[in-house]
Each structure stands twice: as C-alpha cells, then as structure tokens.
Amino acid sequence: MINWTKLKRRIPSKVVIGNYTYEVLFIDEFKSPSTLGETRLEDKQIVLKNGQTPKELVKTYLHECLHAVSEEFDVNLTEQQILKMEEALSFILRDGNIFKKGKK
C-alpha cells in the first residue's frame, strides 16, 4: 500500500533531473481547468495545481518529472508512454517493493 499523504509531503521545492534543477511550484489554476500539472522546459519548472488529492498530486508530480526526464535525456516519450510510466511507478513505489522494509 502506498501512503500518498506521506509522499505528497515529500514533494520537494526543487528536483534535479539530468544536469538541471527544476523548481517545483504550486498554483491555484491553469488556463485550462482540466490541466493538473505542467512542465515548463525552458524555465526549468514543474508546476502543480493545488486542490488535488494526495494521490492525484503525487501522480501528477511523477508525470511531470517524466516529461522533464524525457526531455533532458533525449528519450522523446509520447504522452501515452508517459501515462504508462506514471502508472508503472505507482506499482514500483509500493511499500516494500523496491526497497525492503526494516530498520533504518
């Protein structure tokens, strides 16, 4: 099980992707009401919409990070591939899946 609230609290104000540091910003709304996040490649910003559930926000954050990874590493992922990777990361992040549980 994933503790989405815990992961939401761990979203940083900056994230390093490749050789660049992306600023992570939160805003109340985008021009399009259906937009939940945006990767601004030229400005090196990941912008997330306030008001999402913890699960939605974490998934949007991962989604936008994947866009940045695709750009910075010249992978050229399509939107469909990004969506599939976002879903795959949700499984990978499950407690005890890629890192064993136990004492620190």
C-alpha distance (Angstrom), angle and dihedral (degrees) to the residues before:
residue distance angle dihedral
M1 . . .
I2 3.79 . .
N3 3.78 121.2 .
W4 3.81 96.9 -141.9
T5 3.81 93.4 179.3
K6 3.80 90.9 55.8
L7 3.81 91.4 48.3
K8 3.82 91.0 47.2
R9 3.81 89.9 56.7
R10 3.81 89.1 51.2
I11 3.81 95.9 57.7
P12 3.82 102.2 120.3
S13 3.79 128.7 -136.1
K14 3.81 87.8 -125.2
V15 3.79 133.6 25.6
V16 3.81 128.0 -169.1
I17 3.79 114.0 -134.9
G18 3.77 114.8 176.7
N19 3.80 109.1 -43.1
Y20 3.79 94.2 -22.8
T21 3.78 136.7 82.5
Y22 3.78 113.8 -139.5
E23 3.78 118.9 -155.7
V24 3.81 112.7 -135.3
L25 3.80 112.3 -141.5
F26 3.79 133.9 -179.3
I27 3.80 122.9 -147.4
D28 3.78 134.7 177.5
E29 3.79 97.9 -127.1
F30 3.77 146.5 -2.4
K31 3.80 126.4 -143.3
S32 3.80 88.5 -100.3
P33 3.84 111.7 54.8
S34 3.82 90.8 -146.1
T35 3.83 93.8 58.8
L36 3.81 112.3 105.0
G37 3.80 99.0 173.6
E38 3.75 144.3 1.1
T39 3.79 137.2 -159.7
R40 3.78 111.8 -144.7
L41 3.77 101.3 -161.2
E42 3.81 98.5 -175.9
D43 3.81 93.3 47.1
K44 3.83 92.4 40.2
Q45 3.80 91.9 -128.0
I46 3.76 135.3 138.7
V47 3.78 108.7 -157.5
L48 3.80 121.8 -163.6
K49 3.78 129.5 -169.3
N50 3.80 117.4 -119.9
G51 3.79 119.0 -128.8
Q52 3.80 98.9 49.7
T53 3.78 120.9 130.3
P54 3.81 113.9 -102.6
K55 3.82 90.4 -103.6
E56 3.81 93.1 48.7
L57 3.80 92.3 46.5
V58 3.81 94.8 50.0
K59 3.80 91.5 46.6
T60 3.82 90.7 48.1
Y61 3.81 89.9 49.6
L62 3.81 91.2 50.9
H63 3.79 90.2 46.0
E64 3.80 92.7 53.5
C65 3.81 91.8 44.5
L66 3.80 88.0 54.8
H67 3.80 89.9 54.4
A68 3.81 88.9 53.3
V69 3.82 91.8 46.8
S70 3.79 90.0 50.0
E71 3.79 90.7 52.8
E72 3.80 100.1 40.5
F73 3.80 93.9 46.5
D74 3.81 94.3 39.7
V75 3.80 92.5 -121.7
N76 3.82 95.6 138.5
L77 3.79 97.0 -151.0
T78 3.79 116.5 -172.7
E79 3.81 120.6 -127.0
Q80 3.80 88.5 -105.3
Q81 3.81 91.1 53.7
I82 3.81 90.5 47.8
L83 3.81 90.1 52.8
K84 3.81 91.3 50.5
M85 3.81 92.0 48.1
E86 3.81 90.3 48.7
E87 3.80 89.6 54.5
A88 3.82 92.0 45.9
L89 3.81 90.9 52.5
S90 3.80 89.4 55.9
F91 3.81 88.8 61.7
I92 3.78 93.3 43.7
L93 3.81 92.1 52.3
R94 3.79 94.6 57.7
D95 3.79 112.5 124.5
G96 3.78 111.7 -89.3
N97 3.80 94.1 8.5
I98 3.80 106.7 106.9
F99 3.80 96.7 7.1
K100 3.77 121.5 41.8
K101 3.75 119.2 -118.3
G102 3.73 118.7 -116.7
K103 3.75 145.6 88.9
K104 3.77 120.1 -19.7
